[in-house]
């Protein structure tokens, strides 16, 4: 039986709403009246689509929405934010029709020059070919052209990995560390920062491959680098690695990839996406032959 929710009218100041596991077959129509809403968790419900008005969110949780088949088109008409974080764990039907690279492409086309940072998690077992540098490990190092920092066409960096729960009996997290290879006449001066992404509780059965994509705008990278002593240094190298966090074990990262994103890449993404979409179903054959357990998802938290 479909759950009947109380009216949401009059909650215009509400910023966070958890409607997970409410047995919803339709999104409440009055949810569009929540003008201040930034974070919405709709995990574990039964709707097949969501309204375009839900794009005015920084976080959208749709894990275990196994009937979800499509997402609305992005448009600046609706908002100026876009999904900073989209979590679609166990959304296998959705992953047949749209993948994480498609989500990234849509966000880049609409919000790529806005200085935003995007995160996406969906079922998937292969890193898209678009990620020009790939490695079958949990870390990757790339050279940064010295002229990139003054290149107006450079938009940012896209990072990707394939991960799976290593041990469902314990809490695990997906964490990555970035190290910039700074240097000047005094020698090398590596500078790093660590960023948590997602925590999985012991009762969260993410035992099939999922793909994570994060996009850093150049503005975000500048913010992580900026100090007065950076002015006389060159940044010619970047190492990205998925590591153990401060207190929890890490999920198992099977492979990772990275790409410097330029404005010209948006056109190339259109061409590659046609090929990638044709291969999308093949990537999920093994996953669909062994569907995920119906166990309930425990409390998960985004680490900002």
Phi, psi and omega in degrees: 000136180291136179288144176255114181270149174294161181298142178262000180296143180090002180252042186295342180265358182294131182250339181223134183219129179248109177243030182289147175055042178258008180056042181275131173259346177220149176284130178306130184295330183279003178292337179289349179275354181275079188294338182263359185295129180241330182231127183224126177249112179247021185301147172074026177249181193241013181286158182259345179207168179229152181287154181294338181295342181283002177281354178275055186222148172273331180222133176227117179257120181232022180301142178065017171274079193286345177266351182295127185243338186210161176235151179287164178285142174287145176204137176293346178298325185276327184195174176238016184252303187078166178284113173289326179220127177234120181245116181234050180296132180067016176272071188288322178293320178298319183292342174288332187255335180210137182245176185296326179293323177297317177299317178298315180301315181298318180292320180296321182294326183265320188236011188301329182258018183268357181081014182277165175238133184241146175228135177223137172229126178215161173300142179171149184236359181230141174279128180302146180299337181303330176286100193293335178240120184227156180209139178277059184203186182261008178213156180208143181238135180229153174274136176258117176303133184299332182278354186296328183292341178251009181271114182293342180277345182283127184258323183166203182229135175251132182239144184215149171208156171255127184223164177207155176296133179274327182206105184288353182276354182226161176288136180224159181221158175255113185227140174231159180232135177245134178235119176272133178269085179274148178203153172210197183295344179274348181122192182279147181215075182297141179226127185232165172213152182242140182224123174281153183239306187206140178247132180251125180283164183301333182261021179258105190276068177268075187255011173242155184302137173229156179249135176244132175232131173232137177244126174256124172287161178298329178296320179296321179293320177300319182297325179284339182264331198294118167210162183296329182279357178280341188299327183259019182240155176255140178250100186248006184208147177220125177246127180242129182216147175261121192230172173288137180284192185288330185221345183246160174286157180266150170294167179275116177262120185273322181198162182213164180208163182209155176206137168285130185255126176243162180301326180293340180292337181298322177290319180294326180298324179300316182290314182291327182297327178299316178291316183296322181295325179292336179267353189300315182296325179298323181295338185254004182301312181293322181296318183287332177291338178232073184301153182293153176298157180269013180300148182287150179275135178280185180289124177242156182220143175273131178263116185261000000 
